[in-house]
Amino acid sequence: MHALTERPSLFDGAWRSLAWLGGALSALVASTIAAVIAVIFTAALAVVALMGAVAVGFAGLALRARRTARSGPGDPNVIDAQRVGGNSWVAYGWDRDGRKV
């Protein structure tokens, strides 16, 4: 008489086809979920890219408007002044006598 070296598996015989069917069904469900998540991630990435492009476009329009506003001759009675700290301002384009340079 010899001793059993291996115990019989539950998935031997008739149970093997049922286990294969369960594995195939699990793989199908997992791949479907992965595909849905991939589509959602791609859509989110496209929306973020579109929002970035719109933001860059608005920044370009703002810079163009800023250049256009600065390049014009403007009103001769308006002086250019910059705040240098606290309540101190420095005006450009005027002489000490009050004449326009």
Backbone as CSV, one residue per row, in Angstrom:
resi,resn,N_x,N_y,N_z,CA_x,CA_y,CA_z,C_x,C_y,C_z
1,MET,0.824,-1.168,0.000,0.000,0.000,0.000,0.884,1.252,0.000
2,HIS,0.483,2.270,-0.756,1.305,3.492,-0.804,0.488,4.681,-0.277
3,ALA,1.196,5.652,0.219,0.547,6.828,0.795,0.217,7.833,-0.317
4,LEU,-0.860,8.579,-0.109,-1.222,9.611,-1.073,-0.252,10.786,-0.946
5,THR,0.349,11.158,-2.054,1.278,12.291,-2.018,0.566,13.602,-2.354
6,GLU,-0.506,13.526,-3.087,-1.254,14.731,-3.445,-2.721,14.519,-3.128
7,ARG,-3.356,15.564,-2.678,-4.793,15.489,-2.449,-5.494,15.869,-3.739
8,PRO,-6.586,15.287,-4.062,-7.299,15.663,-5.281,-7.849,17.082,-5.167
9,SER,-7.770,17.844,-6.260,-8.231,19.228,-6.275,-9.733,19.269,-6.473
10,LEU,-10.338,20.338,-5.992,-11.767,20.528,-6.165,-12.110,20.764,-7.624
11,PHE,-11.151,21.349,-8.388,-11.416,21.716,-9.776,-10.952,20.635,-10.755
12,ASP,-10.909,19.420,-10.347,-10.647,18.306,-11.258,-11.975,17.782,-11.780
13,GLY,-11.973,17.361,-13.004,-13.159,16.722,-13.557,-14.201,17.713,-14.008
14,ALA,-15.425,17.560,-13.513,-16.568,18.343,-13.966,-16.476,19.809,-13.536
15,TRP,-15.805,20.073,-12.446,-15.705,21.442,-11.966,-14.757,22.289,-12.810
16,ARG,-13.889,21.679,-13.585,-12.891,22.413,-14.362,-13.554,23.339,-15.383
17,SER,-14.570,22.880,-16.101,-15.240,23.709,-17.096,-15.980,24.873,-16.442
18,LEU,-16.546,24.646,-15.271,-17.218,25.726,-14.547,-16.210,26.774,-14.068
19,ALA,-15.045,26.327,-13.628,-14.001,27.267,-13.208,-13.492,28.076,-14.402
20,TRP,-13.341,27.411,-15.564,-12.893,28.115,-16.768,-13.915,29.163,-17.176
21,LEU,-15.189,28.832,-17.117,-16.254,29.767,-17.467,-16.270,30.964,-16.510
22,GLY,-16.091,30.704,-15.226,-16.023,31.794,-14.241,-14.827,32.700,-14.479
23,GLY,-13.687,32.131,-14.822,-12.488,32.919,-15.117,-12.659,33.773,-16.353
24,ALA,-13.282,33.199,-17.384,-13.517,33.962,-18.612,-14.495,35.106,-18.366
25,LEU,-15.531,34.836,-17.584,-16.501,35.884,-17.259,-15.858,36.994,-16.430
26,SER,-15.008,36.637,-15.487,-14.301,37.645,-14.680,-13.371,38.490,-15.541
27,ALA,-12.683,37.853,-16.470,-11.782,38.596,-17.364,-12.568,39.547,-18.252
28,LEU,-13.725,39.119,-18.733,-14.565,39.973,-19.566,-15.058,41.191,-18.788
29,VAL,-15.506,40.985,-17.560,-15.984,42.096,-16.730,-14.839,43.059,-16.417
30,ALA,-13.660,42.509,-16.079,-12.511,43.365,-15.755,-12.070,44.185,-16.966
31,SER,-12.052,43.574,-18.142,-11.629,44.327,-19.328,-12.662,45.385,-19.712
32,THR,-13.945,45.109,-19.486,-14.981,46.100,-19.764,-14.847,47.297,-18.826
33,ILE,-14.633,47.027,-17.555,-14.450,48.115,-16.584,-13.202,48.931,-16.927
34,ALA,-12.121,48.263,-17.323,-10.890,48.972,-17.695,-11.117,49.851,-18.922
35,ALA,-11.896,49.359,-19.882,-12.176,50.159,-21.077,-12.996,51.395,-20.734
36,VAL,-13.979,51.249,-19.859,-14.802,52.394,-19.451,-13.950,53.417,-18.708
37,ILE,-13.092,52.962,-17.820,-12.218,53.882,-17.077,-11.253,54.587,-18.030
38,ALA,-10.741,53.870,-19.041,-9.837,54.488,-20.012,-10.546,55.574,-20.815
39,VAL,-11.795,55.336,-21.188,-12.552,56.347,-21.933,-12.804,57.576,-21.062
40,ILE,-13.156,57.364,-19.805,-13.395,58.486,-18.893,-12.115,59.293,-18.686
41,PHE,-10.983,58.607,-18.493,-9.712,59.298,-18.300,-9.321,60.089,-19.547
42,THR,-9.545,59.512,-20.728,-9.219,60.211,-21.970,-10.091,61.451,-22.146
43,ALA,-11.368,61.329,-21.812,-12.258,62.492,-21.919,-11.833,63.592,-20.944
44,ALA,-11.472,63.199,-19.732,-11.024,64.195,-18.755,-9.744,64.878,-19.213
45,LEU,-8.841,64.120,-19.783,-7.589,64.693,-20.282,-7.852,65.653,-21.438
46,ALA,-8.795,65.317,-22.300,-9.152,66.204,-23.411,-9.772,67.498,-22.902
47,VAL,-10.604,67.411,-21.879,-11.219,68.619,-21.307,-10.159,69.506,-20.673
48,VAL,-9.208,68.916,-19.963,-8.137,69.705,-19.348,-7.283,70.374,-20.429
49,ALA,-6.984,69.658,-21.508,-6.208,70.245,-22.596,-6.966,71.392,-23.255
50,LEU,-8.260,71.222,-23.443,-9.075,72.279,-24.032,-9.115,73.512,-23.129
51,MET,-9.270,73.301,-21.831,-9.276,74.431,-20.893,-7.930,75.156,-20.888
52,GLY,-6.836,74.401,-20.987,-5.513,75.020,-21.062,-5.339,75.837,-22.323
53,ALA,-5.832,75.314,-23.445,-5.735,76.050,-24.700,-6.553,77.334,-24.651
54,VAL,-7.727,77.273,-24.048,-8.551,78.478,-23.905,-7.860,79.496,-23.006
55,ALA,-7.248,79.025,-21.921,-6.542,79.945,-21.021,-5.360,80.612,-21.722
56,VAL,-4.603,79.835,-22.513,-3.475,80.413,-23.252,-3.985,81.400,-24.302
57,GLY,-5.114,81.089,-24.942,-5.694,82.010,-25.916,-6.115,83.325,-25.290
58,PHE,-6.765,83.242,-24.121,-7.156,84.475,-23.430,-5.937,85.271,-22.978
59,ALA,-4.877,84.591,-22.551,-3.654,85.301,-22.163,-3.051,86.019,-23.369
60,GLY,-3.077,85.371,-24.523,-2.574,86.021,-25.740,-3.396,87.238,-26.118
61,LEU,-4.719,87.112,-26.007,-5.572,88.272,-26.291,-5.322,89.408,-25.300
62,ALA,-5.116,89.060,-24.041,-4.845,90.094,-23.036,-3.516,90.794,-23.307
63,LEU,-2.506,90.033,-23.685,-1.216,90.659,-23.996,-1.306,91.532,-25.239
64,ARG,-2.065,91.090,-26.229,-2.238,91.906,-27.431,-2.969,93.204,-27.090
65,ALA,-3.987,93.127,-26.263,-4.724,94.328,-25.871,-3.834,95.259,-25.042
66,ARG,-2.987,94.677,-24.224,-2.093,95.504,-23.406,-1.084,96.242,-24.285
67,ARG,-0.534,95.533,-25.285,0.403,96.180,-26.207,-0.275,97.276,-27.010
68,THR,-1.496,97.018,-27.442,-2.228,98.006,-28.225,-2.518,99.243,-27.385
69,ALA,-2.869,99.055,-26.122,-3.178,100.181,-25.247,-1.932,101.016,-24.959
70,ARG,-0.779,100.378,-24.843,0.444,101.114,-24.526,1.052,101.798,-25.748
71,SER,0.842,101.232,-26.920,1.537,101.752,-28.090,0.895,103.006,-28.665
72,GLY,-0.362,103.264,-28.327,-1.041,104.438,-28.869,-0.511,105.719,-28.254
73,PRO,-0.731,106.849,-28.957,-0.221,108.120,-28.439,-0.926,108.535,-27.163
74,GLY,-2.186,108.194,-27.013,-2.896,108.513,-25.782,-3.260,109.982,-25.674
75,ASP,-3.820,110.325,-24.543,-4.228,111.689,-24.266,-2.992,112.487,-23.835
76,PRO,-2.724,113.635,-24.449,-1.524,114.405,-24.070,-1.624,115.001,-22.670
77,ASN,-2.797,115.064,-22.090,-2.950,115.628,-20.741,-2.786,114.582,-19.643
78,VAL,-2.586,113.329,-20.001,-2.431,112.263,-19.011,-0.952,111.935,-18.893
79,ILE,-0.450,111.911,-17.671,0.957,111.580,-17.457,1.065,110.133,-16.989
80,ASP,2.258,109.561,-17.160,2.522,108.198,-16.728,3.159,108.269,-15.351
81,ALA,2.605,107.544,-14.389,3.144,107.550,-13.031,3.200,106.123,-12.522
82,GLN,4.215,105.862,-11.681,4.355,104.552,-11.060,4.504,104.715,-9.570
83,ARG,3.888,103.799,-8.859,3.981,103.814,-7.399,5.303,103.176,-6.998
84,VAL,6.085,103.862,-6.179,7.392,103.352,-5.772,7.403,102.895,-4.322
85,GLY,6.283,102.949,-3.665,6.221,102.468,-2.283,5.458,103.433,-1.403
86,GLY,4.617,102.892,-0.549,3.839,103.732,0.353,2.940,104.653,-0.431
87,ASN,3.055,105.961,-0.134,2.276,106.963,-0.861,3.145,107.728,-1.845
88,SER,4.287,107.168,-2.223,5.223,107.851,-3.121,4.974,107.411,-4.559
89,TRP,4.936,108.395,-5.453,4.721,108.139,-6.872,5.797,108.864,-7.655
90,VAL,6.164,108.310,-8.807,7.122,108.950,-9.701,6.422,109.131,-11.036
91,ALA,6.394,110.392,-11.525,5.744,110.695,-12.801,6.809,110.860,-13.873
92,TYR,6.507,110.374,-15.064,7.431,110.457,-16.181,6.825,111.333,-17.270
93,GLY,7.669,112.053,-17.974,7.217,112.824,-19.116,6.939,114.283,-18.806
94,TRP,7.246,114.748,-17.603,7.018,116.144,-17.257,8.292,116.737,-16.697
95,ASP,8.530,118.003,-17.013,9.690,118.714,-16.525,9.390,119.271,-15.133
96,ARG,10.414,119.794,-14.452,10.185,120.360,-13.127,9.313,121.609,-13.170
97,ASP,9.345,122.330,-14.290,8.546,123.539,-14.423,7.093,123.216,-14.726
98,GLY,6.757,121.976,-14.980,5.402,121.610,-15.300,5.147,121.520,-16.799
99,ARG,6.224,121.727,-17.596,6.062,121.616,-19.031,6.234,120.165,-19.460
100,LYS,5.518,119.793,-20.505,5.643,118.428,-21.028,6.934,118.324,-21.796
101,VAL,7.697,117.263,-21.557,8.999,117.073,-22.215,8.807,116.386,-23.537
